[in-house]
Amino acid sequence: MKTTTYNPSPIEVDFANALFILQKEIQKHLQHNEIVNVETRMNHDNPSIKFSLLDKDGDPHEIVIRVIQIPDKF
């Protein structure tokens, strides 16, 4: 399937949404950190997901994942 629209592309949005849906699974693999909030920006040029975390000492941390599709090479 050729990508006809980018910024965001359907694949970028689907992939970002999958990460949002899987946050409970991701939580299982984080040592000493708890996911306390997840924010999504699906309609931006490159969709992003921001995970707000609390570590075992109660300190807050943020991880941002930006999804970028490389242009098709057909």
All heavy atoms as a GROMACS GRO file, in nm:
protein
  607
    1MET      N    1   0.083  -0.118   0.000
    1MET     CA    2   0.000   0.000   0.000
    1MET      C    3   0.088   0.124   0.000
    1MET      O    4   0.175   0.140   0.085
    1MET     CB    5  -0.089   0.000   0.125
    1MET     CG    6  -0.170   0.125   0.141
    1MET     SD    7  -0.271   0.122   0.291
    1MET     CE    8  -0.160   0.202   0.404
    2LYS      N    9   0.070   0.210  -0.094
    2LYS     CA   10   0.145   0.334  -0.101
    2LYS      C   11   0.081   0.437  -0.008
    2LYS      O   12  -0.041   0.447   0.000
    2LYS     CB   13   0.148   0.388  -0.243
    2LYS     CG   14   0.231   0.302  -0.335
    2LYS     CD   15   0.241   0.362  -0.472
    2LYS     CE   16   0.324   0.272  -0.561
    2LYS     NZ   17   0.338   0.322  -0.695
    3THR      N   18   0.163   0.512   0.060
    3THR     CA   19   0.113   0.618   0.147
    3THR      C   20   0.083   0.739   0.062
    3THR      O   21   0.170   0.788  -0.011
    3THR     CB   22   0.217   0.653   0.255
    3THR    OG1   23   0.250   0.533   0.327
    3THR    CG2   24   0.164   0.757   0.350
    4THR      N   25  -0.040   0.786   0.069
    4THR     CA   26  -0.079   0.901  -0.012
    4THR      C   27  -0.082   1.031   0.068
    4THR      O   28  -0.079   1.139   0.008
    4THR     CB   29  -0.218   0.878  -0.076
    4THR    OG1   30  -0.312   0.852   0.028
    4THR    CG2   31  -0.214   0.760  -0.172
    5THR      N   32  -0.090   1.021   0.199
    5THR     CA   33  -0.090   1.142   0.283
    5THR      C   34   0.008   1.123   0.398
    5THR      O   35   0.017   1.016   0.458
    5THR     CB   36  -0.229   1.172   0.342
    5THR    OG1   37  -0.272   1.059   0.420
    5THR    CG2   38  -0.331   1.200   0.233
    6TYR      N   39   0.082   1.227   0.423
    6TYR     CA   40   0.175   1.232   0.537
    6TYR      C   41   0.133   1.350   0.624
    6TYR      O   42   0.054   1.434   0.585
    6TYR     CB   43   0.319   1.252   0.488
    6TYR     CG   44   0.376   1.132   0.418
    6TYR    CD1   45   0.363   1.117   0.280
    6TYR    CD2   46   0.444   1.033   0.488
    6TYR    CE1   47   0.417   1.006   0.215
    6TYR    CE2   48   0.498   0.923   0.424
    6TYR     CZ   49   0.485   0.910   0.288
    6TYR     OH   50   0.537   0.802   0.224
    7ASN      N   51   0.195   1.355   0.740
    7ASN     CA   52   0.181   1.472   0.829
    7ASN      C   53   0.041   1.494   0.882
    7ASN      O   54  -0.014   1.599   0.858
    7ASN     CB   55   0.236   1.596   0.762
    7ASN     CG   56   0.379   1.578   0.719
    7ASN    OD1   57   0.453   1.502   0.780
    7ASN    ND2   58   0.419   1.646   0.616
    8PRO      N   59  -0.019   1.407   0.955
    8PRO     CA   60   0.030   1.273   0.986
    8PRO      C   61  -0.020   1.171   0.885
    8PRO      O   62  -0.124   1.189   0.823
    8PRO     CB   63  -0.031   1.246   1.123
    8PRO     CG   64  -0.161   1.317   1.119
    8PRO     CD   65  -0.137   1.441   1.037
    9SER      N   66   0.056   1.064   0.872
    9SER     CA   67   0.012   0.954   0.786
    9SER      C   68  -0.077   0.861   0.869
    9SER      O   69  -0.069   0.858   0.992
    9SER     CB   70   0.132   0.876   0.732
    9SER     OG   71   0.190   0.796   0.834
   10PRO      N   72  -0.163   0.784   0.803
   10PRO     CA   73  -0.247   0.688   0.877
   10PRO      C   74  -0.166   0.589   0.959
   10PRO      O   75  -0.206   0.552   1.070
   10PRO     CB   76  -0.326   0.618   0.767
   10PRO     CG   77  -0.329   0.715   0.653
   10PRO     CD   78  -0.197   0.788   0.660
   11ILE      N   79  -0.051   0.547   0.907
   11ILE     CA   80   0.033   0.451   0.982
   11ILE      C   81   0.087   0.516   1.108
   11ILE      O   82   0.091   0.453   1.214
   11ILE     CB   83   0.147   0.398   0.894
   11ILE    CG1   84   0.091   0.319   0.776
   11ILE    CG2   85   0.244   0.312   0.975
   11ILE    CD1   86   0.196   0.282   0.672
   12GLU      N   87   0.130   0.642   1.100
   12GLU     CA   88   0.180   0.712   1.219
   12GLU      C   89   0.072   0.719   1.326
   12GLU      O   90   0.098   0.693   1.444
   12GLU     CB   91   0.224   0.854   1.182
   12GLU     CG   92   0.350   0.861   1.100
   12GLU     CD   93   0.381   1.002   1.054
   12GLU    OE1   94   0.288   1.085   1.041
   12GLU    OE2   95   0.501   1.030   1.030
   13VAL      N   96  -0.049   0.755   1.286
   13VAL     CA   97  -0.159   0.768   1.381
   13VAL      C   98  -0.193   0.632   1.442
   13VAL      O   99  -0.210   0.619   1.564
   13VAL     CB  100  -0.283   0.831   1.314
   13VAL    CG1  101  -0.403   0.829   1.408
   13VAL    CG2  102  -0.252   0.974   1.271
   14ASP      N  103  -0.201   0.528   1.359
   14ASP     CA  104  -0.231   0.394   1.410
   14ASP      C  105  -0.124   0.346   1.508
   14ASP      O  106  -0.154   0.286   1.611
   14ASP     CB  107  -0.244   0.294   1.295
   14ASP     CG  108  -0.373   0.308   1.217
   14ASP    OD1  109  -0.464   0.381   1.263
   14ASP    OD2  110  -0.384   0.245   1.110
   15PHE      N  111   0.003   0.372   1.476
   15PHE     CA  112   0.112   0.326   1.562
   15PHE      C  113   0.110   0.401   1.695
   15PHE      O  114   0.124   0.340   1.802
   15PHE     CB  115   0.247   0.347   1.492
   15PHE     CG  116   0.356   0.260   1.546
   15PHE    CD1  117   0.381   0.135   1.492
   15PHE    CD2  118   0.434   0.303   1.652
   15PHE    CE1  119   0.481   0.055   1.543
   15PHE    CE2  120   0.533   0.224   1.704
   15PHE     CZ  121   0.558   0.099   1.650
   16ALA      N  122   0.089   0.532   1.690
   16ALA     CA  123   0.080   0.610   1.814
   16ALA      C  124  -0.038   0.565   1.898
   16ALA      O  125  -0.027   0.554   2.021
   16ALA     CB  126   0.069   0.759   1.780
   17ASN      N  127  -0.150   0.538   1.835
   17ASN     CA  128  -0.268   0.490   1.907
   17ASN      C  129  -0.241   0.354   1.972
   17ASN      O  130  -0.285   0.328   2.084
   17ASN     CB  131  -0.389   0.484   1.814
   17ASN     CG  132  -0.516   0.461   1.890
   17ASN    OD1  133  -0.545   0.528   1.989
   17ASN    ND2  134  -0.594   0.364   1.845
   18ALA      N  135  -0.167   0.267   1.902
   18ALA     CA  136  -0.133   0.136   1.959
   18ALA      C  137  -0.050   0.152   2.086
   18ALA      O  138  -0.072   0.083   2.185
   18ALA     CB  139  -0.058   0.052   1.855
   19LEU      N  140   0.045   0.246   2.085
   19LEU     CA  141   0.125   0.272   2.206
   19LEU      C  142   0.037   0.321   2.320
   19LEU      O  143   0.056   0.281   2.435
   19LEU     CB  144   0.235   0.374   2.176
   19LEU     CG  145   0.348   0.325   2.087
   19LEU    CD1  146   0.439   0.442   2.049
   19LEU    CD2  147   0.428   0.216   2.156
   20PHE      N  148  -0.060   0.406   2.288
   20PHE     CA  149  -0.152   0.455   2.391
   20PHE      C  150  -0.233   0.339   2.450
   20PHE      O  151  -0.245   0.326   2.572
   20PHE     CB  152  -0.246   0.560   2.331
   20PHE     CG  153  -0.349   0.610   2.428
   20PHE    CD1  154  -0.315   0.699   2.528
   20PHE    CD2  155  -0.480   0.566   2.420
   20PHE    CE1  156  -0.410   0.745   2.618
   20PHE    CE2  157  -0.576   0.612   2.509
   20PHE     CZ  158  -0.540   0.701   2.609
   21ILE      N  159  -0.284   0.252   2.364
   21ILE     CA  160  -0.364   0.138   2.409
   21ILE      C  161  -0.282   0.042   2.494
   21ILE      O  162  -0.332  -0.018   2.589
   21ILE     CB  163  -0.427   0.066   2.288
   21ILE    CG1  164  -0.533   0.157   2.223
   21ILE    CG2  165  -0.484  -0.068   2.326
   21ILE    CD1  166  -0.581   0.109   2.087
   22LEU      N  167  -0.153   0.030   2.462
   22LEU     CA  168  -0.066  -0.067   2.531
   22LEU      C  169   0.000  -0.012   2.657
   22LEU      O  170   0.089  -0.076   2.713
   22LEU     CB  171   0.042  -0.116   2.435
   22LEU     CG  172  -0.008  -0.205   2.322
   22LEU    CD1  173   0.104  -0.231   2.222
   22LEU    CD2  174  -0.060  -0.336   2.378
   23GLN      N  175  -0.046   0.101   2.708
   23GLN     CA  176   0.021   0.161   2.823
   23GLN      C  177   0.025   0.069   2.945
   23GLN      O  178   0.124   0.068   3.019
   23GLN     CB  179  -0.039   0.297   2.858
   23GLN     CG  180  -0.184   0.294   2.900
   23GLN     CD  181  -0.238   0.433   2.924
   23GLN    OE1  182  -0.214   0.490   3.029
   23GLN    NE2  183  -0.308   0.488   2.826
   24LYS      N  184  -0.077  -0.014   2.966
   24LYS     CA  185  -0.074  -0.107   3.080
   24LYS      C  186   0.031  -0.216   3.060
   24LYS      O  187   0.095  -0.260   3.155
   24LYS     CB  188  -0.212  -0.168   3.104
   24LYS     CG  189  -0.310  -0.067   3.160
   24LYS     CD  190  -0.444  -0.127   3.191
   24LYS     CE  191  -0.537  -0.019   3.244
   24LYS     NZ  192  -0.671  -0.067   3.271
   25GLU      N  193   0.049  -0.259   2.936
   25GLU     CA  194   0.154  -0.356   2.906
   25GLU      C  195   0.292  -0.294   2.923
   25GLU      O  196   0.384  -0.357   2.975
   25GLU     CB  197   0.139  -0.411   2.764
   25GLU     CG  198   0.030  -0.513   2.749
   25GLU     CD  199   0.055  -0.638   2.833
   25GLU    OE1  200   0.167  -0.694   2.830
   25GLU    OE2  201  -0.038  -0.679   2.905
   26ILE      N  202   0.307  -0.169   2.879
   26ILE     CA  203   0.434  -0.098   2.894
   26ILE      C  204   0.466  -0.083   3.042
   26ILE      O  205   0.582  -0.103   3.084
   26ILE     CB  206   0.428   0.039   2.823
   26ILE    CG1  207   0.417   0.018   2.671
   26ILE    CG2  208   0.550   0.124   2.858
   26ILE    CD1  209   0.384   0.144   2.593
   27GLN      N  210   0.366  -0.052   3.124
   27GLN     CA  211   0.385  -0.035   3.268
   27GLN      C  212   0.451  -0.158   3.330
   27GLN      O  213   0.538  -0.145   3.417
   27GLN     CB  214   0.251  -0.006   3.336
   27GLN     CG  215   0.255  -0.003   3.487
   27GLN     CD  216   0.337   0.111   3.542
   27GLN    OE1  217   0.303   0.225   3.522
   27GLN    NE2  218   0.445   0.080   3.612
   28LYS      N  219   0.413  -0.276   3.285
   28LYS     CA  220   0.467  -0.401   3.340
   28LYS      C  221   0.619  -0.411   3.323
   28LYS      O  222   0.684  -0.484   3.397
   28LYS     CB  223   0.402  -0.521   3.273
   28LYS     CG  224   0.256  -0.537   3.305
   28LYS     CD  225   0.198  -0.655   3.228
   28LYS     CE  226   0.048  -0.665   3.244
   28LYS     NZ  227  -0.008  -0.777   3.165
   29HIS      N  228   0.674  -0.338   3.228
   29HIS     CA  229   0.816  -0.349   3.196
   29HIS      C  230   0.899  -0.233   3.250
   29HIS      O  231   1.020  -0.227   3.227
   29HIS     CB  232   0.835  -0.360   3.044
   29HIS     CG  233   0.765  -0.478   2.987
   29HIS    ND1  234   0.817  -0.606   2.991
   29HIS    CD2  235   0.643  -0.489   2.929
   29HIS    CE1  236   0.731  -0.689   2.935
   29HIS    NE2  237   0.625  -0.621   2.896
   30LEU      N  238   0.837  -0.142   3.322
   30LEU     CA  239   0.908  -0.029   3.380
   30LEU      C  240   0.947  -0.061   3.523
   30LEU      O  241   0.861  -0.084   3.608
   30LEU     CB  242   0.821   0.098   3.377
   30LEU     CG  243   0.781   0.148   3.239
   30LEU    CD1  244   0.688   0.267   3.251
   30LEU    CD2  245   0.904   0.184   3.157
   31GLN      N  246   1.075  -0.064   3.548
   31GLN     CA  247   1.122  -0.093   3.684
   31GLN      C  248   1.125   0.035   3.765
   31GLN      O  249   1.182   0.136   3.723
   31GLN     CB  250   1.262  -0.153   3.678
   31GLN     CG  251   1.267  -0.285   3.607
   31GLN     CD  252   1.408  -0.340   3.602
   31GLN    OE1  253   1.498  -0.288   3.664
   31GLN    NE2  254   1.425  -0.447   3.527
   32HIS      N  255   1.062   0.033   3.879
   32HIS     CA  256   1.066   0.144   3.976
   32HIS      C  257   1.000   0.272   3.926
   32HIS      O  258   1.030   0.380   3.974
   32HIS     CB  259   1.210   0.174   4.019
   32HIS     CG  260   1.286   0.052   4.059
   32HIS    ND1  261   1.251  -0.027   4.168
   32HIS    CD2  262   1.395  -0.008   4.005
   32HIS    CE1  263   1.335  -0.126   4.180
   32HIS    NE2  264   1.424  -0.118   4.081
   33ASN      N  265   0.915   0.263   3.824
   33ASN     CA  266   0.841   0.379   3.773
   33ASN      C  267   0.696   0.340   3.749
   33ASN      O  268   0.667   0.229   3.707
   33ASN     CB  269   0.902   0.429   3.643
   33ASN     CG  270   1.033   0.500   3.665
   33ASN    OD1  271   1.035   0.615   3.704
   33ASN    ND2  272   1.144   0.429   3.645
   34GLU      N  273   0.608   0.436   3.775
   34GLU     CA  274   0.465   0.416   3.753
   34GLU      C  275   0.416   0.519   3.652
   34GLU      O  276   0.447   0.638   3.665
   34GLU     CB  277   0.390   0.433   3.884
   34GLU     CG  278   0.240   0.424   3.871
   34GLU     CD  279   0.167   0.460   4.000
   34GLU    OE1  280   0.233   0.488   4.102
   34GLU    OE2  281   0.044   0.461   3.997
   35ILE      N  282   0.340   0.474   3.552
   35ILE     CA  283   0.278   0.567   3.458
   35ILE      C  284   0.159   0.630   3.529
   35ILE      O  285   0.068   0.559   3.573
   35ILE     CB  286   0.232   0.495   3.330
   35ILE    CG1  287   0.352   0.436   3.256
   35ILE    CG2  288   0.154   0.590   3.240
   35ILE    CD1  289   0.316   0.348   3.138
   36VAL      N  290   0.160   0.763   3.541
   36VAL     CA  291   0.051   0.832   3.610
   36VAL      C  292  -0.040   0.908   3.514
   36VAL      O  293  -0.153   0.943   3.549
   36VAL     CB  294   0.103   0.927   3.720
   36VAL    CG1  295   0.167   0.846   3.833
   36VAL    CG2  296   0.200   1.029   3.665
   37ASN      N  297   0.008   0.934   3.392
   37ASN     CA  298  -0.073   1.004   3.293
   37ASN      C  299  -0.014   0.982   3.155
   37ASN      O  300   0.108   0.967   3.140
   37ASN     CB  301  -0.078   1.154   3.324
   37ASN     CG  302  -0.180   1.227   3.239
   37ASN    OD1  303  -0.291   1.179   3.221
   37ASN    ND2  304  -0.141   1.340   3.185
   38VAL      N  305  -0.101   0.979   3.055
   38VAL     CA  306  -0.057   0.968   2.916
   38VAL      C  307  -0.134   1.070   2.835
   38VAL      O  308  -0.257   1.075   2.842
   38VAL     CB  309  -0.080   0.826   2.860
   38VAL    CG1  310  -0.034   0.817   2.716
   38VAL    CG2  311  -0.009   0.721   2.945
   39GLU      N  312  -0.061   1.153   2.760
   39GLU     CA  313  -0.122   1.252   2.672
   39GLU      C  314  -0.086   1.220   2.529
   39GLU      O  315   0.029   1.182   2.501
   39GLU     CB  316  -0.072   1.393   2.704
   39GLU     CG  317  -0.111   1.444   2.841
   39GLU     CD  318  -0.050   1.579   2.869
   39GLU    OE1  319  -0.030   1.658   2.775
   39GLU    OE2  320  -0.022   1.606   2.987
   40THR      N  321  -0.182   1.234   2.439
   40THR     CA  322  -0.156   1.208   2.298
   40THR      C  323  -0.180   1.334   2.216
   40THR      O  324  -0.263   1.417   2.250
   40THR     CB  325  -0.245   1.096   2.243
   40THR    OG1  326  -0.381   1.137   2.254
   40THR    CG2  327  -0.223   0.965   2.317
   41ARG      N  328  -0.106   1.343   2.108
   41ARG     CA  329  -0.126   1.448   2.008
   41ARG      C  330  -0.124   1.378   1.873
   41ARG      O  331  -0.021   1.372   1.806
   41ARG     CB  332  -0.016   1.553   2.019
   41ARG     CG  333  -0.025   1.628   2.150
   41ARG     CD  334   0.055   1.757   2.145
   41ARG     NE  335   0.022   1.834   2.265
   41ARG     CZ  336   0.113   1.883   2.346
   41ARG    NH1  337   0.240   1.867   2.321
   41ARG    NH2  338   0.074   1.953   2.450
   42MET      N  339  -0.239   1.326   1.836
   42MET     CA  340  -0.249   1.243   1.717
   42MET      C  341  -0.254   1.321   1.586
   42MET      O  342  -0.217   1.268   1.483
   42MET     CB  343  -0.374   1.153   1.725
   42MET     CG  344  -0.372   1.057   1.840
   42MET     SD  345  -0.236   0.940   1.824
   42MET     CE  346  -0.272   0.831   1.958
   43ASN      N  347  -0.299   1.445   1.588
   43ASN     CA  348  -0.317   1.519   1.464
   43ASN      C  349  -0.201   1.610   1.428
   43ASN      O  350  -0.208   1.684   1.331
   43ASN     CB  351  -0.447   1.600   1.470
   43ASN     CG  352  -0.568   1.509   1.477
   43ASN    OD1  353  -0.570   1.403   1.414
   43ASN    ND2  354  -0.667   1.546   1.554
   44HIS      N  355  -0.093   1.607   1.506
   44HIS     CA  356   0.024   1.687   1.474
   44HIS      C  357   0.098   1.627   1.356
   44HIS      O  358   0.075   1.512   1.317
   44HIS     CB  359   0.118   1.696   1.594
   44HIS     CG  360   0.069   1.793   1.696
   44HIS    ND1  361   0.147   1.834   1.800
   44HIS    CD2  362  -0.048   1.859   1.712
   44HIS    CE1  363   0.081   1.920   1.875
   44HIS    NE2  364  -0.039   1.936   1.823
   45ASP      N  365   0.190   1.705   1.300
   45ASP     CA  366   0.271   1.660   1.186
   45ASP      C  367   0.324   1.519   1.212
   45ASP      O  368   0.312   1.431   1.128
   45ASP     CB  369   0.384   1.759   1.166
   45ASP     CG  370   0.475   1.726   1.050
   45ASP    OD1  371   0.444   1.632   0.975
   45ASP    OD2  372   0.577   1.794   1.033
   46ASN      N  373   0.383   1.498   1.326
   46ASN     CA  374   0.425   1.366   1.370
   46ASN      C  375   0.357   1.340   1.504
   46ASN      O  376   0.388   1.408   1.602
   46ASN     CB  377   0.577   1.357   1.386
   46ASN     CG  378   0.650   1.390   1.256
   46ASN    OD1  379   0.717   1.491   1.247
   46ASN    ND2  380   0.635   1.306   1.156
   47PRO      N  381   0.264   1.244   1.509
   47PRO     CA  382   0.192   1.216   1.634
   47PRO      C  383   0.291   1.189   1.748
   47PRO      O  384   0.400   1.136   1.727
   47PRO     CB  385   0.111   1.092   1.602
   47PRO     CG  386   0.097   1.092   1.454
   47PRO     CD  387   0.224   1.153   1.402
   48SER      N  388   0.251   1.227   1.869
   48SER     CA  389   0.337   1.202   1.985
   48SER      C  390   0.254   1.154   2.103
   48SER      O  391   0.133   1.179   2.111
   48SER     CB  392   0.416   1.328   2.023
   48SER     OG  393   0.329   1.429   2.066
   49ILE      N  394   0.322   1.083   2.190
   49ILE     CA  395   0.263   1.033   2.313
   49ILE      C  396   0.356   1.074   2.426
   49ILE      O  397   0.477   1.048   2.421
   49ILE     CB  398   0.249   0.879   2.312
   49ILE    CG1  399   0.168   0.832   2.192
   49ILE    CG2  400   0.182   0.828   2.438
   49ILE    CD1  401   0.253   0.788   2.081
   50LYS      N  402   0.303   1.142   2.528
   50LYS     CA  403   0.384   1.183   2.643
   50LYS      C  404   0.340   1.101   2.764
   50LYS      O  405   0.224   1.104   2.803
   50LYS     CB  406   0.368   1.332   2.671
   50LYS     CG  407   0.451   1.376   2.792
   50LYS     CD  408   0.457   1.527   2.807
   50LYS     CE  409   0.331   1.581   2.866
   50LYS     NZ  410   0.341   1.724   2.901
   51PHE      N  411   0.435   1.027   2.820
   51PHE     CA  412   0.413   0.948   2.939
   51PHE      C  413   0.466   1.025   3.059
   51PHE      O  414   0.584   1.060   3.063
   51PHE     CB  415   0.485   0.813   2.930
   51PHE     CG  416   0.428   0.719   2.828
   51PHE    CD1  417   0.468   0.725   2.695
   51PHE    CD2  418   0.335   0.624   2.865
   51PHE    CE1  419   0.416   0.638   2.601
   51PHE    CE2  420   0.282   0.536   2.772
   51PHE     CZ  421   0.323   0.543   2.639
   52SER      N  422   0.380   1.053   3.156
   52SER     CA  423   0.422   1.113   3.283
   52SER      C  424   0.441   1.000   3.383
   52SER      O  425   0.351   0.918   3.402
   52SER     CB  426   0.317   1.211   3.333
   52SER     OG  427   0.301   1.317   3.241
   53LEU      N  428   0.558   0.997   3.444
   53LEU     CA  429   0.595   0.887   3.534
   53LEU      C  430   0.627   0.940   3.673
   53LEU      O  431   0.666   1.055   3.690
   53LEU     CB  432   0.718   0.814   3.480
   53LEU     CG  433   0.716   0.768   3.335
   53LEU    CD1  434   0.854   0.718   3.294
   53LEU    CD2  435   0.613   0.662   3.315
   54LEU      N  436   0.613   0.852   3.770
   54LEU     CA  437   0.661   0.877   3.906
   54LEU      C  438   0.756   0.763   3.942
   54LEU      O  439   0.720   0.646   3.927
   54LEU     CB  440   0.546   0.876   4.006
   54LEU     CG  441   0.481   1.009   4.041
   54LEU    CD1  442   0.367   0.988   4.140
   54LEU    CD2  443   0.579   1.109   4.094
   55ASP      N  444   0.876   0.798   3.988
   55ASP     CA  445   0.969   0.692   4.027
   55ASP      C  446   0.943   0.650   4.172
   55ASP      O  447   0.856   0.706   4.240
   55ASP     CB  448   1.114   0.732   4.002
   55ASP     CG  449   1.165   0.844   4.092
   55ASP    OD1  450   1.103   0.872   4.196
   55ASP    OD2  451   1.269   0.904   4.057
   56LYS      N  452   1.020   0.552   4.217
   56LYS     CA  453   0.996   0.497   4.352
   56LYS      C  454   1.020   0.599   4.462
   56LYS      O  455   0.971   0.582   4.573
   56LYS     CB  456   1.082   0.372   4.373
   56LYS     CG  457   1.230   0.399   4.375
   56LYS     CD  458   1.309   0.272   4.398
   56LYS     CE  459   1.458   0.304   4.400
   56LYS     NZ  460   1.535   0.187   4.432
   57ASP      N  461   1.094   0.707   4.432
   57ASP     CA  462   1.118   0.813   4.530
   57ASP      C  463   1.013   0.923   4.523
   57ASP      O  464   1.020   1.021   4.597
   57ASP     CB  465   1.256   0.875   4.509
   57ASP     CG  466   1.369   0.775   4.530
   57ASP    OD1  467   1.355   0.688   4.618
   57ASP    OD2  468   1.471   0.785   4.459
   58GLY      N  469   0.916   0.908   4.431
   58GLY     CA  470   0.812   1.008   4.416
   58GLY      C  471   0.849   1.123   4.324
   58GLY      O  472   0.777   1.223   4.316
   59ASP      N  473   0.962   1.111   4.253
   59ASP     CA  474   1.005   1.216   4.161
   59ASP      C  475   0.937   1.198   4.025
   59ASP      O  476   0.930   1.087   3.972
   59ASP     CB  477   1.158   1.212   4.141
   59ASP     CG  478   1.234   1.239   4.270
   59ASP    OD1  479   1.184   1.320   4.350
   59ASP    OD2  480   1.342   1.180   4.288
   60PRO      N  481   0.889   1.308   3.966
   60PRO     CA  482   0.822   1.299   3.836
   60PRO      C  483   0.923   1.297   3.720
   60PRO      O  484   1.029   1.359   3.728
   60PRO     CB  485   0.738   1.426   3.831
   60PRO     CG  486   0.814   1.524   3.915
   60PRO     CD  487   0.880   1.442   4.023
   61HIS      N  488   0.887   1.226   3.615
   61HIS     CA  489   0.967   1.219   3.492
   61HIS      C  490   0.871   1.217   3.374
   61HIS      O  491   0.756   1.174   3.388
   61HIS     CB  492   1.054   1.093   3.489
   61HIS     CG  493   1.145   1.081   3.607
   61HIS    ND1  494   1.264   1.149   3.615
   61HIS    CD2  495   1.134   1.011   3.721
   61HIS    CE1  496   1.323   1.120   3.731
   61HIS    NE2  497   1.246   1.037   3.797
   62GLU      N  498   0.918   1.261   3.258
   62GLU     CA  499   0.837   1.258   3.137
   62GLU      C  500   0.916   1.196   3.024
   62GLU      O  501   1.034   1.225   3.006
   62GLU     CB  502   0.792   1.398   3.097
   62GLU     CG  503   0.696   1.461   3.196
   62GLU     CD  504   0.650   1.599   3.155
   62GLU    OE1  505   0.727   1.672   3.090
   62GLU    OE2  506   0.536   1.634   3.189
   63ILE      N  507   0.848   1.110   2.948
   63ILE     CA  508   0.904   1.047   2.829
   63ILE      C  509   0.812   1.083   2.714
   63ILE      O  510   0.691   1.062   2.723
   63ILE     CB  511   0.911   0.893   2.843
   63ILE    CG1  512   0.998   0.852   2.961
   63ILE    CG2  513   0.956   0.829   2.714
   63ILE    CD1  514   1.145   0.877   2.943
   64VAL      N  515   0.867   1.136   2.606
   64VAL     CA  516   0.787   1.168   2.488
   64VAL      C  517   0.834   1.081   2.372
   64VAL      O  518   0.954   1.073   2.343
   64VAL     CB  519   0.801   1.318   2.450
   64VAL    CG1  520   0.724   1.348   2.323
   64VAL    CG2  521   0.752   1.406   2.564
   65ILE      N  522   0.738   1.018   2.307
   65ILE     CA  523   0.766   0.936   2.189
   65ILE      C  524   0.698   1.004   2.071
   65ILE      O  525   0.577   1.026   2.073
   65ILE     CB  526   0.715   0.793   2.206
   65ILE    CG1  527   0.782   0.727   2.326
   65ILE    CG2  528   0.737   0.713   2.077
   65ILE    CD1  529   0.725   0.593   2.364
   66ARG      N  530   0.777   1.037   1.970
   66ARG     CA  531   0.722   1.098   1.849
   66ARG      C  532   0.732   0.993   1.738
   66ARG      O  533   0.837   0.932   1.719
   66ARG     CB  534   0.801   1.223   1.811
   66ARG     CG  535   0.744   1.288   1.688
   66ARG     CD  536   0.794   1.428   1.673
   66ARG     NE  537   0.726   1.509   1.774
   66ARG     CZ  538   0.761   1.631   1.806
   66ARG    NH1  539   0.863   1.688   1.747
   66ARG    NH2  540   0.695   1.698   1.898
   67VAL      N  541   0.622   0.973   1.666
   67VAL     CA  542   0.615   0.870   1.562
   67VAL      C  543   0.637   0.938   1.427
   67VAL      O  544   0.562   1.028   1.389
   67VAL     CB  545   0.480   0.797   1.567
   67VAL    CG1  546   0.474   0.690   1.460
   67VAL    CG2  547   0.456   0.736   1.704
   68ILE      N  548   0.739   0.892   1.355
   68ILE     CA  549   0.774   0.951   1.226
   68ILE      C  550   0.785   0.840   1.123
   68ILE      O  551   0.866   0.748   1.139
   68ILE     CB  552   0.907   1.027   1.235
   68ILE    CG1  553   0.898   1.136   1.341
   68ILE    CG2  554   0.945   1.083   1.098
   68ILE    CD1  555   1.029   1.199   1.376
   69GLN      N  556   0.704   0.849   1.019
   69GLN     CA  557   0.713   0.752   0.910
   69GLN      C  558   0.812   0.804   0.807
   69GLN      O  559   0.804   0.919   0.761
   69GLN     CB  560   0.578   0.731   0.842
   69GLN     CG  561   0.584   0.631   0.728
   69GLN     CD  562   0.452   0.614   0.655
   69GLN    OE1  563   0.354   0.677   0.688
   69GLN    NE2  564   0.454   0.530   0.553
   70ILE      N  565   0.906   0.719   0.770
   70ILE     CA  566   1.001   0.753   0.664
   70ILE      C  567   0.927   0.741   0.531
   70ILE      O  568   0.850   0.647   0.510
   70ILE     CB  569   1.121   0.657   0.670
   70ILE    CG1  570   1.195   0.676   0.802
   70ILE    CG2  571   1.214   0.679   0.551
   70ILE    CD1  572   1.302   0.574   0.828
   71PRO      N  573   0.949   0.834   0.438
   71PRO     CA  574   0.880   0.828   0.309
   71PRO      C  575   0.900   0.694   0.239
   71PRO      O  576   1.009   0.634   0.245
   71PRO     CB  577   0.942   0.941   0.228
   71PRO     CG  578   0.989   1.038   0.332
   71PRO     CD  579   1.034   0.953   0.449
   72ASP      N  580   0.794   0.649   0.174
   72ASP     CA  581   0.799   0.521   0.101
   72ASP      C  582   0.908   0.524  -0.006
   72ASP      O  583   0.935   0.628  -0.065
   72ASP     CB  584   0.664   0.493   0.034
   72ASP     CG  585   0.550   0.477   0.136
   72ASP    OD1  586   0.580   0.448   0.252
   72ASP    OD2  587   0.435   0.494   0.096
   73LYS      N  588   0.968   0.408  -0.030
   73LYS     CA  589   1.075   0.397  -0.130
   73LYS      C  590   1.032   0.297  -0.237
   73LYS      O  591   1.078   0.183  -0.239
   73LYS     CB  592   1.204   0.354  -0.063
   73LYS     CG  593   1.255   0.456   0.035
   73LYS     CD  594   1.376   0.407   0.109
   73LYS     CE  595   1.420   0.512   0.207
   73LYS     NZ  596   1.449   0.466   0.338
   74PHE      N  597   0.943   0.339  -0.322
   74PHE     CA  598   0.895   0.250  -0.428
   74PHE      C  599   0.962   0.286  -0.559
   74PHE      O  600   0.994   0.396  -0.588
   74PHE     CB  601   0.743   0.262  -0.446
   74PHE     CG  602   0.668   0.202  -0.331
   74PHE    CD1  603   0.609   0.284  -0.235
   74PHE    CD2  604   0.657   0.065  -0.316
   74PHE    CE1  605   0.539   0.230  -0.130
   74PHE    CE2  606   0.588   0.010  -0.209
   74PHE     CZ  607   0.529   0.093  -0.116
   0.00000   0.00000   0.00000
